[in-house]
């Protein structure tokens, strides 16, 4: 994707666009001569696998290290410093409550920093290029992780609560949000439109594989050695993954910027001090226009379902291992194996079950109607699975996490459904809006789940599953919302109708769209 900047009041810079197309074509030709798209997709998939694996590696051991730190402080002088500590001594309500609140607060701080830092660095990526921003983002992420591990390693010098300062380091580069976004931007720059969906599939598959094998290997290393071993493995997996990009050429060259602006500064020797301000202004207009697209009540309802993404993500990863460990007196390393089961089931759902069901349903329903049907089924699985996870028998909990994972297609299905209400040129704006909604959900997800877990421990008994009762209620609400949605009869805004009997506000496809003119950009 690139941004075609226009001067105020300029009606049709046809000559500039002609030059831009020539320049872009020349750039693309030289690129394909050096690296084929399939070669780049392979390298990006390896990078994604390493990053997803690093996150999976770190999840359980870091939770265990924080728990151990809190446990030693709680036991005080009753336990000799530096000696091994029985994990079972750390399962008291006080320690587990503090652990839940620390993890929940960490998610909140990460979300706040992401809201502040991700947007400006996203703009800079369209000025400086993708790779410099990815490198900067990885540095910020490593600094954040290094701070967390240093605080845990020095309990006599600094309180464990200071891990909450770790996400502040992601102001350097915008953190993982910007890093992943730019990996997909590189893919969009390189791969032709006809092959883009398949390329995204390979990236998603690599991420799923990393997220599936990571917890099993991490848990095994924790059992054989100590939590520090997989934690350090996860730390070094980040630079290893990013180093793969050394073999990928920069895809967003200066030639892809608007040539009228290049000529404006040619020979002046200026560093274009207003470039960032110009991009930021246009991006803010894009944000404003994203909200203006919400002319369909059904589209608003579909977008509301994305508020479930972060609560579900936290409840089925970090909190899940803590919950199983506390409720059934399991070591965290053993509970971590259940995340691998979830990852394997998720791969089966997304790679096999959903594609087959989609193909089958298309015989009776149009694409948007098919997406809506499968989204409702997915929400049903997610709600019922959450109820089983709240059970007091481990067999039911394992069945619950499996059943819940059958609903893994909810978010991609709702994303696909949402695009059917709009013209293709509005897809980028829609994805921007979805990202904002997901981040909004992350602001309350961590603290709310921590409070529910703490309250469940106070109430005891069946109430220990209170976070998952709440998660089930959230998905029931999501299901009711989806039953209030009317799918458009045919995909795309060219249909002229919003699927609810009303005339849709159309955006001309043969000329510049009204929204694009207001935002000051053209998505390609």
Backbone torsions as a table, in degrees:
resi	resn	phi	psi	omega
1	UNK	NA	141.2	171.2
2	UNK	-138.1	165.8	-177.2
3	UNK	-112.4	125.6	-179.3
4	UNK	-95.8	96.8	-174.9
5	UNK	-78.9	141.2	179.3
6	UNK	-125.4	150.6	175.3
7	UNK	-77.4	151.8	177.9
8	UNK	-59.0	132.1	175.8
9	UNK	82.5	-3.9	179.4
10	UNK	-76.6	125.8	-172.3
11	UNK	-87.9	-51.9	-174.2
12	UNK	-150.7	85.2	-178.8
13	UNK	-77.5	67.4	-173.3
14	UNK	-63.9	-39.9	-178.4
15	UNK	-64.3	-41.8	179.6
16	UNK	-61.5	-41.3	-179.1
17	UNK	-67.0	-38.1	179.1
18	UNK	-60.7	-44.3	179.2
19	UNK	-63.4	-39.9	-178.0
20	UNK	-63.4	-42.2	179.8
21	UNK	-61.9	-40.9	179.6
22	UNK	-63.6	-44.8	-178.5
23	UNK	-64.6	-44.3	-179.3
24	UNK	-62.4	-41.5	179.8
25	UNK	-63.2	-41.5	178.8
26	UNK	-62.7	-43.2	178.6
27	UNK	-62.4	-45.2	-178.6
28	UNK	-62.7	-40.2	-179.4
29	UNK	-61.5	-47.4	-179.5
30	UNK	-64.7	-33.1	-179.9
31	UNK	-66.9	-49.7	-177.5
32	UNK	-64.9	-24.4	177.0
33	UNK	-70.9	-28.0	-178.5
34	UNK	-93.1	-38.4	-179.1
35	UNK	-142.2	127.7	177.1
36	UNK	-76.3	154.2	178.2
37	UNK	-56.8	-40.5	-179.3
38	UNK	-64.1	-34.7	177.6
39	UNK	-63.8	-44.4	-179.5
40	UNK	-67.9	-40.7	177.7
41	UNK	-59.2	-41.4	178.7
42	UNK	-62.4	-44.8	179.7
43	UNK	-65.7	-41.7	178.8
44	UNK	-66.2	-34.0	177.5
45	UNK	-66.3	-39.4	176.2
46	UNK	-62.9	-43.6	178.3
47	UNK	-60.3	-46.3	179.6
48	UNK	-62.4	-41.1	178.0
49	UNK	-59.3	-45.7	-179.7
50	UNK	-63.5	-42.8	-178.6
51	UNK	-68.3	-42.5	177.8
52	UNK	-66.9	-39.2	177.2
53	UNK	-64.5	-37.7	178.6
54	UNK	-62.5	-44.8	178.3
55	UNK	-61.4	-42.3	179.6
56	UNK	-68.1	-36.1	177.9
57	UNK	-62.4	-38.5	-171.6
58	UNK	-82.0	-26.9	-170.4
59	UNK	-53.2	-62.2	-174.6
60	UNK	-71.6	-48.6	-178.1
61	UNK	-62.2	-37.9	178.8
62	UNK	-66.0	-39.2	175.7
63	UNK	-60.1	-43.8	179.5
64	UNK	-65.4	-38.8	179.5
65	UNK	-66.2	-40.0	177.2
66	UNK	-65.9	-42.4	178.7
67	UNK	-60.4	-43.9	179.2
68	UNK	-62.2	-41.0	179.0
69	UNK	-62.2	-47.0	178.4
70	UNK	-63.6	-37.9	-178.1
71	UNK	-64.2	-43.9	179.9
72	UNK	-64.7	-38.9	177.4
73	UNK	-66.5	-37.5	-178.3
74	UNK	-69.5	-40.5	-179.5
75	UNK	-74.2	-28.4	176.2
76	UNK	61.2	-134.6	-175.4
77	UNK	-72.5	-9.3	-179.1
78	UNK	-73.0	-8.9	179.5
79	UNK	-130.6	132.1	-177.3
80	UNK	-67.7	129.1	-176.7
81	UNK	-63.5	133.9	176.5
82	UNK	90.9	-15.9	179.9
83	UNK	-82.9	154.4	179.0
84	UNK	-59.8	148.1	-178.0
85	UNK	-123.5	135.5	179.5
86	UNK	-68.5	123.8	-177.0
87	UNK	-60.8	-27.2	-179.2
88	UNK	-64.5	-24.8	177.7
89	UNK	-71.7	-13.3	-175.3
90	UNK	-95.7	5.7	-175.0
91	UNK	-94.9	17.4	177.0
92	UNK	-69.1	156.9	-178.0
93	UNK	-60.5	-39.0	-177.5
94	UNK	-62.8	-46.2	-177.7
95	UNK	-68.0	-44.3	-178.7
96	UNK	-65.9	-34.7	177.3
97	UNK	-65.7	-44.3	178.2
98	UNK	-63.5	-39.4	179.3
99	UNK	-63.4	-43.5	179.8
100	UNK	-63.7	-42.7	-179.6
101	UNK	-68.0	-37.0	177.8
102	UNK	-63.8	-47.0	178.9
103	UNK	-64.5	-39.8	178.2
104	UNK	-65.8	-41.0	179.0
105	UNK	-68.3	-34.2	177.8
106	UNK	-63.1	-41.8	177.5
107	UNK	-63.9	-37.2	179.1
108	UNK	-65.5	-45.8	-179.7
109	UNK	-63.8	-41.1	178.1
110	UNK	-60.1	-40.7	-179.9
111	UNK	-66.3	-41.3	-179.5
112	UNK	-64.8	-44.3	179.0
113	UNK	-64.6	-38.4	179.1
114	UNK	-62.3	-40.7	179.2
115	UNK	-61.7	-36.9	-175.8
116	UNK	-81.6	-44.8	-169.2
117	UNK	-93.4	-30.7	-171.8
118	UNK	-64.4	-41.6	-175.2
119	UNK	-63.4	-50.4	178.6
120	UNK	-60.0	-39.2	-179.8
121	UNK	-72.9	-27.4	172.1
122	UNK	-63.5	-37.1	176.9
123	UNK	-68.7	-43.3	-179.4
124	UNK	-62.0	-30.5	179.6
125	UNK	-63.7	-26.2	177.5
126	UNK	-87.2	3.1	177.0
127	UNK	-114.6	-51.3	-175.5
128	UNK	-88.7	-21.6	-175.3
129	UNK	115.1	166.5	-176.2
130	UNK	-75.2	-48.5	-170.9
131	UNK	-63.8	-41.9	177.5
132	UNK	-59.9	-37.8	-179.7
133	UNK	-71.7	-38.3	176.2
134	UNK	-60.8	-44.6	178.7
135	UNK	-61.1	-44.8	179.7
136	UNK	-63.9	-40.5	179.5
137	UNK	-64.2	-40.6	179.0
138	UNK	-66.5	-35.5	176.2
139	UNK	-62.9	-45.5	178.4
140	UNK	-62.3	-40.8	179.0
141	UNK	-65.1	-41.6	178.8
142	UNK	-67.0	-38.7	176.6
143	UNK	-62.6	-40.9	178.6
144	UNK	-62.3	-47.9	-179.5
145	UNK	-66.3	-40.5	179.3
146	UNK	-61.1	-39.4	178.1
147	UNK	-63.3	-46.2	-179.6
148	UNK	-60.1	-46.4	-179.4
149	UNK	-66.9	-36.7	178.9
150	UNK	-65.8	-41.1	178.7
151	UNK	-63.2	-41.8	-180.0
152	UNK	-67.0	-36.0	-176.6
153	UNK	-76.2	-15.4	-176.7
154	UNK	-121.5	62.8	-175.1
155	UNK	-66.5	-26.4	-178.6
156	UNK	-80.0	-15.1	-176.9
157	UNK	-102.4	-39.2	-173.9
158	UNK	-137.8	141.6	-179.1
159	UNK	-71.3	145.9	-177.4
160	UNK	-64.1	-22.6	178.7
161	UNK	-61.2	-19.7	-178.9
162	UNK	-73.3	-3.6	173.6
163	UNK	-63.3	-21.1	-179.6
164	UNK	-65.5	-16.2	176.9
165	UNK	-81.5	-12.4	-177.4
166	UNK	-56.6	-49.4	-179.0
167	UNK	-61.0	-17.9	178.8
168	UNK	-63.1	-25.8	179.3
169	UNK	-68.7	-18.8	-179.4
170	UNK	-75.2	-0.1	169.3
171	UNK	-63.5	-18.4	172.0
172	UNK	-82.2	98.5	176.0
173	UNK	92.0	-10.3	177.4
174	UNK	88.1	-3.1	175.0
175	UNK	78.0	-164.1	-173.5
176	UNK	-64.9	-29.1	179.8
177	UNK	-59.8	-47.7	179.6
178	UNK	-70.1	-38.3	-178.7
179	UNK	-59.9	-51.4	-178.7
180	UNK	-65.2	-41.0	-179.9
181	UNK	-59.5	-38.4	-178.9
182	UNK	-76.7	-26.7	172.6
183	UNK	-62.7	-43.0	178.2
184	UNK	-70.5	-29.7	176.4
185	UNK	-66.2	-40.3	176.3
186	UNK	-59.8	-43.0	179.3
187	UNK	-61.5	-43.2	179.4
188	UNK	-65.6	-33.5	179.1
189	UNK	-67.5	-33.9	-168.7
190	UNK	-93.7	-44.4	-168.9
191	UNK	-85.4	134.9	175.7
192	UNK	-61.1	154.3	-177.5
193	UNK	-54.3	-37.2	-176.0
194	UNK	-68.6	-23.6	-177.3
195	UNK	-106.6	1.3	-171.6
196	UNK	-65.7	-41.2	-178.9
197	UNK	-60.7	-42.5	178.8
198	UNK	-65.0	-38.0	178.9
199	UNK	-64.9	-42.5	176.7
200	UNK	-62.2	-35.3	178.2
201	UNK	-61.1	-46.3	-179.9
202	UNK	-62.5	-39.5	177.9
203	UNK	-63.5	-45.4	-179.8
204	UNK	-64.5	-38.8	179.3
205	UNK	-64.4	-43.1	178.7
206	UNK	-61.4	-39.7	178.1
207	UNK	-64.8	-41.8	179.3
208	UNK	-64.3	-41.8	179.5
209	UNK	-63.1	-45.4	178.4
210	UNK	-60.7	-42.7	-179.9
211	UNK	-70.6	-21.0	-178.9
212	UNK	-86.5	-45.6	-176.7
213	UNK	-80.7	-24.7	-177.3
214	UNK	-57.5	-52.9	-177.6
215	UNK	-61.3	-37.8	-179.0
216	UNK	-65.4	-46.3	179.2
217	UNK	-65.3	-43.1	179.6
218	UNK	-60.1	-45.6	179.9
219	UNK	-63.7	-39.9	179.3
220	UNK	-64.0	-42.0	178.7
221	UNK	-66.2	-35.8	177.2
222	UNK	-64.0	-40.4	-179.9
223	UNK	-69.8	-35.3	-176.1
224	UNK	-84.9	-33.1	-175.9
225	UNK	-125.2	-100.5	178.5
226	UNK	-153.8	164.9	179.5
227	UNK	-60.2	-22.1	-178.8
228	UNK	-67.0	-30.2	-177.3
229	UNK	-65.5	-55.0	177.8
230	UNK	-67.0	-29.1	178.0
231	UNK	-63.5	-42.4	179.0
232	UNK	-71.7	-35.8	174.4
233	UNK	-58.2	-46.3	179.8
234	UNK	-63.0	-37.9	179.7
235	UNK	-62.1	-47.9	-176.0
236	UNK	-78.5	-15.3	177.2
237	UNK	-68.1	-26.1	-180.0
238	UNK	-65.5	-55.6	178.3
239	UNK	-64.5	-30.2	177.7
240	UNK	-63.9	-45.2	179.0
241	UNK	-63.1	-44.6	-178.5
242	UNK	-68.1	-31.9	-178.7
243	UNK	-63.4	-21.4	177.3
244	UNK	-60.5	-29.1	-177.8
245	UNK	-67.7	-11.3	175.8
246	UNK	-61.9	-24.2	-179.5
247	UNK	-94.5	4.7	177.9
248	UNK	-110.4	120.9	178.9
249	UNK	-69.1	154.5	176.8
250	UNK	-61.8	128.0	-176.0
251	UNK	-97.3	-17.6	179.8
252	UNK	-106.9	80.2	-177.5
253	UNK	-78.6	157.9	177.0
254	UNK	-54.3	-26.6	-179.3
255	UNK	-65.9	-14.1	-179.7
256	UNK	-87.5	-6.7	175.8
257	UNK	-78.1	166.8	-177.5
258	UNK	-62.8	120.0	-177.5
259	UNK	-62.5	-27.1	179.4
260	UNK	-65.1	-33.6	178.2
261	UNK	-76.1	-34.6	177.5
262	UNK	-62.8	-44.7	-178.6
263	UNK	-67.0	-31.2	-178.0
264	UNK	-63.3	-33.7	-177.5
265	UNK	-103.0	-0.8	-177.3
266	UNK	-62.0	131.9	176.6
267	UNK	75.9	-3.5	-177.7
268	UNK	-84.0	-20.5	-179.2
269	UNK	75.7	2.4	179.9
270	UNK	-77.4	154.3	178.9
271	UNK	-92.9	15.8	179.6
272	UNK	54.7	63.0	-175.7
273	UNK	-63.0	-22.5	-177.1
274	UNK	-91.3	0.8	-175.8
275	UNK	-61.0	-46.9	-178.4
276	UNK	-65.6	-42.1	179.9
277	UNK	-61.7	-41.1	179.9
278	UNK	-63.6	-46.9	179.4
279	UNK	-63.4	-40.4	-178.8
280	UNK	-64.2	-42.5	179.0
281	UNK	-61.5	-45.4	-179.8
282	UNK	-65.8	-36.5	179.4
283	UNK	-68.5	-36.2	176.4
284	UNK	-66.5	-36.6	174.7
285	UNK	-64.6	-39.3	177.3
286	UNK	-60.1	-40.7	179.2
287	UNK	-63.1	-42.8	179.4
288	UNK	-63.8	-42.7	-179.3
289	UNK	-67.3	-31.3	178.6
290	UNK	-58.1	-40.7	179.1
291	UNK	-73.3	-24.9	-179.9
292	UNK	-72.7	-13.9	-178.5
293	UNK	-74.4	-13.1	-170.6
294	UNK	-79.4	60.8	-179.9
295	UNK	-89.5	-14.1	-178.8
296	UNK	-104.2	123.3	176.6
297	UNK	-56.7	-36.8	179.2
298	UNK	-64.7	-38.0	177.7
299	UNK	-63.4	-41.1	177.9
300	UNK	-60.3	-43.5	-179.8
301	UNK	-64.9	-41.5	178.7
302	UNK	-62.6	-43.5	179.9
303	UNK	-64.0	-31.1	179.7
304	UNK	-63.7	-26.0	-179.2
305	UNK	-66.0	-20.3	-178.9
306	UNK	-73.4	-8.3	173.6
307	UNK	-67.9	-15.4	179.8
308	UNK	-84.2	-12.6	-171.2
309	UNK	-61.0	-53.8	-176.4
310	UNK	-71.0	-42.9	174.8
311	UNK	-56.2	-41.5	178.8
312	UNK	-65.5	-43.6	-178.0
313	UNK	-60.2	-45.9	-179.2
314	UNK	-69.8	-40.6	-176.1
315	UNK	-69.9	-23.0	-178.1
316	UNK	-107.2	13.6	177.4
317	UNK	-129.6	-93.2	-174.8
318	UNK	-63.6	-50.4	-178.8
319	UNK	-66.0	-33.9	-177.1
320	UNK	-61.3	-46.5	179.4
321	UNK	-64.1	-39.3	178.0
322	UNK	-65.4	-41.4	-179.8
323	UNK	-62.6	-47.5	179.4
324	UNK	-64.3	-41.9	-179.7
325	UNK	-62.3	-42.3	-179.5
326	UNK	-72.1	-47.9	-172.5
327	UNK	-69.7	-38.4	-174.1
328	UNK	-111.9	9.3	177.6
329	UNK	57.1	41.1	177.0
330	UNK	-92.5	148.6	167.7
331	UNK	-65.2	149.4	179.5
332	UNK	-60.7	-32.9	179.6
333	UNK	-63.0	-38.5	178.7
334	UNK	-70.2	-40.4	178.2
335	UNK	-63.7	-28.8	-179.6
336	UNK	-62.9	-26.9	178.8
337	UNK	-63.2	-28.2	-179.5
338	UNK	-65.8	-26.2	177.5
339	UNK	-68.6	-30.2	176.1
340	UNK	-69.0	-39.6	175.8
341	UNK	-58.6	-44.6	178.9
342	UNK	-60.3	-42.7	-179.2
343	UNK	-64.3	-39.6	179.7
344	UNK	-66.1	-44.3	178.5
345	UNK	-62.8	-40.1	-180.0
346	UNK	-62.0	-39.5	177.5
347	UNK	-63.2	-42.2	179.1
348	UNK	-63.8	-39.9	-179.7
349	UNK	-66.2	-48.5	-173.7
350	UNK	-77.7	-29.4	-174.5
351	UNK	-97.5	-23.7	-175.4
352	UNK	-121.2	-61.4	-171.5
353	UNK	-61.3	-53.0	-176.6
354	UNK	-64.4	-44.5	177.0
355	UNK	-59.0	-41.1	180.0
356	UNK	-66.9	-43.8	178.9
357	UNK	-64.5	-38.3	178.6
358	UNK	-61.9	-45.3	179.8
359	UNK	-63.0	-38.0	-178.9
360	UNK	-68.8	-46.2	-177.2
361	UNK	-67.8	-27.1	-179.9
362	UNK	-64.1	-13.8	176.9
363	UNK	-73.4	-22.1	-177.9
364	UNK	-119.4	-20.4	-175.2
365	UNK	-126.9	153.8	173.0
366	UNK	-75.1	162.4	-172.9
367	UNK	-53.0	-46.3	-178.9
368	UNK	-65.1	-39.7	177.5
369	UNK	-64.6	-37.8	177.0
370	UNK	-63.7	-44.2	178.6
371	UNK	-60.7	-41.7	-179.2
372	UNK	-65.5	-43.0	178.7
373	UNK	-60.7	-48.3	-179.3
374	UNK	-67.3	-33.0	177.1
375	UNK	-65.0	-40.7	177.4
376	UNK	-64.2	-41.9	177.8
377	UNK	-63.4	-42.3	-179.9
378	UNK	-62.6	-43.2	178.7
379	UNK	-63.5	-35.4	177.4
380	UNK	-64.1	-45.4	177.1
381	UNK	-62.2	-43.1	-178.4
382	UNK	-62.9	-41.7	-179.8
383	UNK	-67.3	-48.3	-178.7
384	UNK	-66.7	-37.8	177.4
385	UNK	-62.9	-39.4	178.9
386	UNK	-62.1	-38.2	177.6
387	UNK	-63.6	-41.1	178.9
388	UNK	-66.0	-37.0	179.0
389	UNK	-62.0	-31.3	-179.6
390	UNK	-74.9	-3.5	-177.2
391	UNK	-70.9	165.1	-176.3
392	UNK	-98.4	4.9	175.9
393	UNK	-111.9	133.8	-174.9
394	UNK	-63.3	-32.8	177.7
395	UNK	-61.7	-40.7	178.2
396	UNK	-69.4	-35.2	178.7
397	UNK	-64.8	-43.8	178.5
398	UNK	-64.0	-41.4	175.7
399	UNK	-62.6	-37.1	-179.4
400	UNK	-65.5	-44.7	-179.1
401	UNK	-67.5	-31.6	176.2
402	UNK	-68.9	-47.1	-180.0
403	UNK	-63.0	-41.3	179.0
404	UNK	-61.3	-38.7	-177.9
405	UNK	-68.4	-21.6	173.9
406	UNK	-61.9	-17.9	176.7
407	UNK	-93.1	16.0	-175.9
408	UNK	-63.6	-18.2	-178.4
409	UNK	-83.6	-0.2	-174.8
410	UNK	-57.1	-51.7	-177.1
411	UNK	-63.4	-51.6	178.5
412	UNK	-62.5	-33.9	178.5
413	UNK	-67.0	-42.5	178.6
414	UNK	-67.5	-33.4	176.6
415	UNK	-65.5	-43.6	178.2
416	UNK	-64.4	-41.3	179.6
417	UNK	-63.7	-41.5	-178.4
418	UNK	-62.4	-37.0	-178.9
419	UNK	-67.0	-21.8	-177.3
420	UNK	-72.7	-11.9	179.0
421	UNK	-89.3	-8.7	-171.6
422	UNK	-127.1	162.5	174.6
423	UNK	-74.4	154.9	-176.5
424	UNK	-55.9	-33.8	-177.0
425	UNK	-69.8	-9.2	-179.9
426	UNK	-99.0	2.9	-176.4
427	UNK	-62.6	-41.2	-179.8
428	UNK	-61.9	-42.3	179.0
429	UNK	-64.2	-39.0	179.3
430	UNK	-62.1	-44.7	179.4
431	UNK	-63.9	-35.3	175.1
432	UNK	-60.9	-44.8	-179.3
433	UNK	-65.4	-40.8	178.2
434	UNK	-62.3	-41.0	177.5
435	UNK	-60.2	-40.1	178.7
436	UNK	-64.8	-42.3	-179.4
437	UNK	-65.0	-43.0	178.6
438	UNK	-62.7	-41.1	178.2
439	UNK	-65.2	-38.0	176.4
440	UNK	-60.1	-40.9	177.4
441	UNK	-62.9	-34.2	-179.2
442	UNK	-71.1	-18.8	179.9
443	UNK	-67.3	-34.9	-178.6
444	UNK	-104.1	-16.2	-173.1
445	UNK	-60.9	-53.3	-176.4
446	UNK	-60.2	-57.7	-179.9
447	UNK	-60.8	-38.4	-178.5
448	UNK	-65.7	-45.0	178.9
449	UNK	-65.7	-37.5	177.3
450	UNK	-63.2	-43.4	179.4
451	UNK	-64.1	-42.6	179.7
452	UNK	-64.0	-40.3	179.1
453	UNK	-66.2	-42.0	178.4
454	UNK	-64.3	-43.7	178.1
455	UNK	-64.1	-37.9	178.2
456	UNK	-61.5	-39.4	178.3
457	UNK	-68.3	-33.4	177.6
458	UNK	-69.5	-41.0	-178.7
459	UNK	-77.1	-25.9	176.1
460	UNK	62.5	178.8	179.5
461	UNK	64.7	-137.8	-178.3
462	UNK	-63.8	-22.1	-177.6
463	UNK	-70.4	-8.5	177.5
464	UNK	-61.7	-24.7	177.0
465	UNK	-87.8	18.7	-176.9
466	UNK	-53.0	-41.9	178.8
467	UNK	-58.5	-33.6	-176.9
468	UNK	-84.9	-25.4	168.4
469	UNK	-62.9	-42.3	179.2
470	UNK	-66.4	-39.4	178.9
471	UNK	-64.7	-39.8	177.2
472	UNK	-62.3	-41.5	178.2
473	UNK	-63.3	-37.9	179.1
474	UNK	-63.3	-40.8	-179.7
475	UNK	-75.5	-29.3	172.8
476	UNK	-63.4	-42.6	176.7
477	UNK	-62.8	-40.5	177.3
478	UNK	-61.3	-41.2	179.1
479	UNK	-64.0	-41.5	177.9
480	UNK	-63.4	-38.6	177.3
481	UNK	-61.9	-43.7	-179.5
482	UNK	-65.5	-30.3	176.6
483	UNK	-73.3	-13.0	175.1
484	UNK	-91.4	0.3	-177.9
485	UNK	-92.4	138.4	172.4
486	UNK	-112.7	118.9	-178.7
487	UNK	-74.4	142.0	174.2
488	UNK	-62.2	146.8	-175.6
489	UNK	-66.9	-30.4	175.6
490	UNK	-138.3	151.0	-179.0
491	UNK	-70.6	149.3	171.8
492	UNK	94.9	150.4	-178.3
493	UNK	-76.1	-14.0	-179.7
494	UNK	-68.8	-12.8	178.0
495	UNK	-60.6	-32.6	177.2
496	UNK	89.5	-7.2	-178.7
497	UNK	-129.3	150.9	-176.4
498	UNK	-91.9	7.4	178.6
499	UNK	85.4	-2.0	-178.7
500	UNK	-121.0	18.4	177.7
501	UNK	87.8	-1.7	-178.6
502	UNK	-104.8	153.8	179.0
503	UNK	-74.0	129.9	-178.6
504	UNK	-84.5	147.8	175.7
505	UNK	-75.7	112.3	-173.9
506	UNK	-91.6	153.0	176.9
507	UNK	-120.7	112.8	-174.6
508	UNK	-53.4	138.8	-176.5
509	UNK	-99.6	-19.0	-178.9
510	UNK	-87.2	-17.7	177.4
511	UNK	-125.4	-176.7	178.4
512	UNK	-67.0	131.2	178.3
513	UNK	-70.2	152.1	178.2
514	UNK	-59.6	-39.5	-179.1
515	UNK	-67.5	-39.9	179.1
516	UNK	-64.2	-36.7	179.6
517	UNK	-66.1	-39.6	-179.5
518	UNK	-69.8	-38.8	-179.3
519	UNK	-74.3	-20.2	178.4
520	UNK	79.9	17.6	-178.9
521	UNK	-138.5	166.9	173.2
522	UNK	-130.3	123.1	-179.9
523	UNK	-82.9	136.6	176.4
524	UNK	-130.7	NA	NA
